[in-house]
Amino acid sequence: MSENWGFDTAAIHAGTAPDPATGARQVPIYQTTAYVFKDAAHAARLFGLQELGYIYSRLTNPTVSALQARVAALEGGAGAICCASGHAAQILALFPLMGPGRNVVASTRLYGGTITQFSQTIKRFGWGAKFVDLDDLDALRAAVDEDTRAIFCESISNPGGYVTDIPAVAKVADELGLPLIVDNTLATPWLCRPIEMGATLVVHSLTKYMTGNGTVTGGAVIDSGRFDWSASGKFPSLSEPEPAYHGLVFHEAFGNLAYTFHSIAIGLRDLGMTMNPQAAHYTLLGIETLGLRMERHVANAQKVAEWLEKDPRIASVTYAGLSSSPWNATAQRVYPKGAGALFTFSIKGGYDAAVTLVDELKLFSHVANLGDSRSLVIHSASTTHSQLTDEQKTAAGAGPDVVRLSIGIEDAADLIADLDQALAIATA
């Protein structure tokens, strides 16, 4: 991290300094579309990628740039690209790597919207996806073929809170010469730094824990800067001449920042998945307290999960922080600070009991979000995962009797009391 700072110091200071024009200590919101060039030669150099600077806010903006620098520092990356949402970040992450007929191998344990994006939407680009259980490394190897261009997983998965053994998956990706993309939204860099474990790229929905207050949407792609894009010939966007820039070869010209520059100069330019500067400002403010919040999130989640597991009205709890979880050993080894704050539980009484519980909770907010400072609840099978088949819902941990909790930073005793009264009604 910047200046070898600790996490909480970097969360406040990385990527920012007092504004040189005014001395403003907080990062200003540069609410502007375009930037005045010094002269015609300056403009030509900027457009030709011969000089760094600001051209147009679809590409770069000083407020967004500050956020990119902070996120890259926290994740230990060489560079970062911020964009409009977590879903935008996933497409942006794949864009330089894929092409018609190419595929990505992805975990079966993903957010339902990601499964839909990968199994349906990316077909329109001519891309494909294969889904495998990444606990089975042999199945991962078998799924990869000559057209595979990336492996994708979530560090801690939505909705079940299952944890991925990132070092093991990264080792396989390295053996196969493929980039590993890790969605680190639920863990955040406070719990897990995938790049240090071998990941090539990290993606985030900044909407969640990183901002932490449910005010904006945003996404990020963090580039490790460690992958050799020219080694295999599989990534021509980065290793071969780019027609739009007079034959510029990104990997040759920009080295370990080739992916970052390509994602801005090509990805944001042509896909337009731009983050607005006010959203970047709110996210910068949120990140300042990320470490404090995550510590409370995780402590509360552990208390609530332990209470639920002991309750006779509950059939099962998926939280990897429980000693009974089959993922507990992985969680302790890969995520030593805790197993996150999102998990599911199955309620006795099936679908009807699950939806009744959701309706009867008072303190938990029933919303399609997670990672807020407030505790949140949703019935995934009828909402976030409703587009999936029954088999896909089960594989993703979103069965009909399953309720998902995102544990906030309130007093844990109050959260438990709310669950207790709602369970009494739902299982009566």
C-alpha positions, 0 to 999 in steps of 0.5 A: 500500500502507499508509503507502506501505510497500514490499511486504515491509514491508506483507506483515508489517505491513499490517492488523495492530497490537499487540492493544489489550487485551493488547499481543500483537504477533502477531494473536490467533486470535479463536476465537469464534462470536459477539460481545456487543452493547453494548445493543439499539440497538447490535445494531440498528445493526449488523444494519442496516449503520448501524455497523461491528462484529462480529455473528457469525463467518460474516460477520466475525471480527477475525482474518479481518478482519486478513487481509482488510486485509493482502491488500487492501493487497498487491493495492492494493484498496479492500477484500477478502473472505476465504472458505473456498477458492479455488473459494469465492472464484470463486463469491463473486466472481460472485455480486453480478454474475450472475443467471439467464440471465447469462454470464461470458466466461472464458479457455480456459487455466484450472485444470481445476476452474475449467473444470468449475465454470464449464461445469457447476456454475454452470448450477445457478444458471442462469448460463452461461460461454463460453470463449475464447482471450484472446490473441485479443482479437477473439474476446473481443469477439465472445464478449461479448453483452447477457447477459455480466456479467464477463470472467475469466482467470488471470494465470498459468494452471494448469497450463501457466504461460501468462501473460495480457496483463492490460492488453490484456484490461482495455482490452477489458473497459473498452471493453465496460463489464464488470468484469474478474476476475483469478485472481492465485493463481499470480503473487501480488501480488509478481509482478503487481498486476492492479488496477494494470493495470485489473482490477476484482476479483482472486481468490486461492486463499490455499491456495497461495503466499500461505500457502505451506506446505500447511497450510490452504485459503482464498480471497479476493476483492479489490475495486478499488473503481474500477468504476461499478456504477450506470452500465449497469443491468446490476448491480442487486444493487449499484445497485438497492434491496436488499429484505433491507435495507429498500431500501438501495442498496449503491452509493449507500450505500457508494460504492467499497466497495459490492461489498465490503460486499455480498459480506459482508452478502449473499454470506457471510451467505447462501452461508456460505463462511466462512474460519475464524480459524485458517486466517486466522492461518496465512495471515497467518504465511505472507504475512510471507515471501511476497516472500522465497519468491517470489524463490526460487520464480521463480529455481529455476523458471527454472533447472529449466525451462532444464535441462529444455529442453536435455534430449533426453528432453523434447519441450517446456517451457511456462515463459514465462520461457524465451526460446523461449516464445511468451509470453516477451515478454508475461511480460517486459512484464507480469511483469518479476520473473519468470514464476512457478514453475508450468509443464508439460513434455512427455516423450518416450514419451507417457502411460506415460513421464509417469506413470512419471516421476511415480512415480519422483521422490523429492524432488518430492511427488506431490500435488494442490496447488501453491505449497508451499515443497516442490516438487510434481508431478502428471500433470494429464490423469489427475487435476486435469483428468480430468473434461475432454474430450480437446479441453479438456485440450489447450486447457488444456495438460494433454495425456497426455504432460504433467507439471506441476511446482510448483517449491519453494524447495529447492536447484535442483541437488537438484531437477534431480538428482531429475528426471534420475534419474526421467527415466532410468527413465521413458525407458529 
